[in-house]
Amino acid sequence: MLHCLRTATAAAAFVFAILTALTLATGPASAGSATIGGARMNCHAADVYVGGDVPGPGFAVKGTILLGPQYLKKYPSTTQRLIFLHECAHQYVGADETAADCWAVRIAKRQGWLTPAGINSTCKALWHTAGGVYHLPGPQRCAALRECYASAPGRKTRTARKRKKK
């Protein structure tokens, strides 16, 4: 068990070092935004780097989101956008993966594009993931996503001001 923990920690440190080097060597593709899943997504707290040299769908380091388009395209568009928001969330909630998932779901629901059908397609895409050092296994992660969605307020709407009739 201790050997597995050391191996996982060493692997995480290695990935972090690679991602930091990529960020420093190549710079951001766009300051805070990218087109993800057919929609323009923004993260005001981070620069966004999209490139084929990112070894997974998404990672976050302080001030930067790194996205691998060849991995993202394997997911439904709603899931791609949630991955982006999840990585943005790390800029606000820190390293806690479940908190980042919940933050992403709450923002997406408030923005009005995440629906129960979107949660279902995301759960279908993540269901068979094993989980590991960082993320929960697919079924537990889906349960947490559904719980966050159910407790999140809906879309913010602007109330029209009534004009006084003269």
C-alpha positions as CSV (number, residue, x, y, z in Angstrom):
1,M,0.0,0.0,0.0
2,L,2.8,2.4,0.9
3,H,4.6,1.6,-2.3
4,C,1.4,2.4,-4.3
5,L,1.0,5.7,-2.5
6,R,4.7,6.6,-3.2
7,T,4.3,5.6,-6.9
8,A,1.1,7.7,-7.2
9,T,2.7,10.7,-5.5
10,A,5.8,10.4,-7.7
11,A,3.6,10.2,-10.8
12,A,1.6,13.2,-9.7
13,A,4.8,15.2,-9.2
14,F,6.0,14.1,-12.6
15,V,2.8,15.2,-14.3
16,F,2.8,18.5,-12.4
17,A,6.4,19.2,-13.5
18,I,5.6,18.4,-17.2
19,L,2.5,20.6,-17.1
20,T,4.4,23.5,-15.4
21,A,7.1,23.2,-18.0
22,L,4.6,23.2,-20.9
23,T,3.0,26.3,-19.5
24,L,6.2,28.2,-19.0
25,A,7.6,27.1,-22.4
26,T,4.6,27.7,-24.6
27,G,2.5,30.3,-22.9
28,P,-1.3,30.5,-22.9
29,A,-3.3,30.1,-26.1
30,S,-5.8,32.5,-24.8
31,A,-6.2,34.7,-21.7
32,G,-9.1,33.1,-19.8
33,S,-11.1,31.7,-22.7
34,A,-11.4,28.9,-25.3
35,T,-14.1,27.4,-27.4
36,I,-15.0,24.1,-25.7
37,G,-17.8,21.8,-26.8
38,G,-19.0,24.4,-29.4
39,A,-19.3,27.2,-26.8
40,R,-17.0,30.0,-25.8
41,M,-16.0,29.3,-22.2
42,N,-14.3,31.8,-19.8
43,C,-12.3,31.5,-16.7
44,H,-11.2,34.9,-15.5
45,A,-8.8,33.5,-12.9
46,A,-6.6,31.6,-15.4
47,D,-4.9,31.6,-18.8
48,V,-6.0,28.8,-21.1
49,Y,-3.6,26.6,-23.0
50,V,-5.0,24.1,-25.5
51,G,-2.6,21.8,-27.1
52,G,-1.9,18.3,-28.3
53,D,1.0,18.0,-25.8
54,V,-1.3,18.0,-22.8
55,P,-1.5,14.4,-21.5
56,G,-5.2,14.3,-20.7
57,P,-8.4,16.1,-21.1
58,G,-7.6,18.8,-18.6
59,F,-5.3,19.9,-15.8
60,A,-5.0,23.0,-13.7
61,V,-1.9,24.7,-12.2
62,K,-2.0,28.0,-10.5
63,G,-3.1,30.6,-13.0
64,T,-3.4,28.2,-15.9
65,I,-5.8,25.7,-17.4
66,L,-4.3,23.1,-19.7
67,L,-6.6,21.2,-22.1
68,G,-5.9,18.3,-24.4
69,P,-8.3,18.5,-27.4
70,Q,-7.6,15.0,-28.6
71,Y,-8.9,13.7,-25.2
72,L,-11.7,16.2,-24.8
73,K,-13.3,15.2,-28.1
74,K,-14.0,11.8,-26.7
75,Y,-16.7,13.3,-24.4
76,P,-20.1,14.8,-25.2
77,S,-20.0,18.6,-25.5
78,T,-21.7,19.2,-22.1
79,T,-19.0,17.0,-20.5
80,Q,-16.3,18.9,-22.3
81,R,-17.6,22.2,-20.9
82,L,-17.9,20.7,-17.4
83,I,-14.3,19.6,-17.6
84,F,-13.3,23.2,-18.5
85,L,-15.3,24.6,-15.6
86,H,-13.9,21.9,-13.3
87,E,-10.3,23.0,-14.2
88,C,-11.4,26.6,-13.7
89,A,-12.8,25.7,-10.3
90,H,-9.4,24.7,-9.1
91,Q,-8.4,28.3,-9.3
92,Y,-11.1,29.1,-6.7
93,V,-11.5,26.0,-4.6
94,G,-8.0,24.6,-4.6
95,A,-7.0,20.9,-5.2
96,D,-10.3,19.3,-3.9
97,E,-11.6,17.4,-6.9
98,T,-15.1,16.9,-5.6
99,A,-15.4,20.6,-4.6
100,A,-14.2,21.5,-8.2
101,D,-16.9,19.2,-9.7
102,C,-19.6,20.7,-7.5
103,W,-18.4,24.3,-8.3
104,A,-18.5,23.5,-12.1
105,V,-22.0,22.0,-11.8
106,R,-23.4,25.0,-9.9
107,I,-21.9,27.5,-12.4
108,A,-23.2,25.5,-15.4
109,K,-26.7,25.2,-13.9
110,R,-26.7,28.9,-13.0
111,Q,-25.7,29.8,-16.6
112,G,-28.6,27.7,-17.9
113,W,-26.9,25.2,-20.1
114,L,-26.6,22.3,-17.7
115,T,-29.8,20.3,-17.6
116,P,-30.7,16.9,-16.1
117,A,-30.1,15.4,-19.5
118,G,-26.6,16.9,-19.5
119,I,-25.9,15.4,-16.1
120,N,-27.0,12.1,-17.4
121,S,-24.8,12.2,-20.5
122,T,-21.8,13.2,-18.3
123,C,-22.5,10.4,-15.9
124,K,-22.7,8.0,-18.8
125,A,-19.3,9.2,-20.0
126,L,-17.7,9.0,-16.6
127,W,-19.5,5.9,-15.2
128,H,-16.7,3.4,-16.0
129,T,-13.8,5.5,-14.8
130,A,-11.8,3.8,-12.1
131,G,-11.1,6.9,-10.0
132,G,-7.8,7.0,-8.2
133,V,-5.6,9.4,-6.2
134,Y,-7.6,12.4,-7.3
135,H,-11.1,11.6,-8.6
136,L,-13.8,9.4,-7.1
137,P,-14.7,6.2,-9.1
138,G,-17.4,6.9,-11.8
139,P,-20.5,5.8,-9.9
140,Q,-19.5,7.8,-6.7
141,R,-18.5,10.8,-8.8
142,C,-21.9,10.7,-10.6
143,A,-23.7,10.6,-7.3
144,A,-21.8,13.6,-6.1
145,L,-22.5,15.5,-9.4
146,R,-26.2,14.7,-9.2
147,E,-26.3,15.9,-5.5
148,C,-24.6,19.1,-6.4
149,Y,-27.0,19.7,-9.3
150,A,-30.1,19.0,-7.2
151,S,-28.9,21.5,-4.5
152,A,-27.8,24.2,-6.9
153,P,-30.0,27.2,-7.6
154,G,-31.3,27.5,-11.1
155,R,-30.5,30.0,-13.8
156,K,-30.3,33.6,-12.8
157,T,-32.9,35.6,-14.6
158,R,-33.4,39.3,-14.7
159,T,-36.7,40.6,-13.6
160,A,-38.2,43.1,-15.9
161,R,-38.8,46.4,-14.2
162,K,-42.4,47.5,-14.5
163,R,-42.9,50.8,-16.1
164,K,-45.2,53.2,-14.4
165,K,-48.2,54.1,-16.5
166,K,-49.0,57.7,-16.6
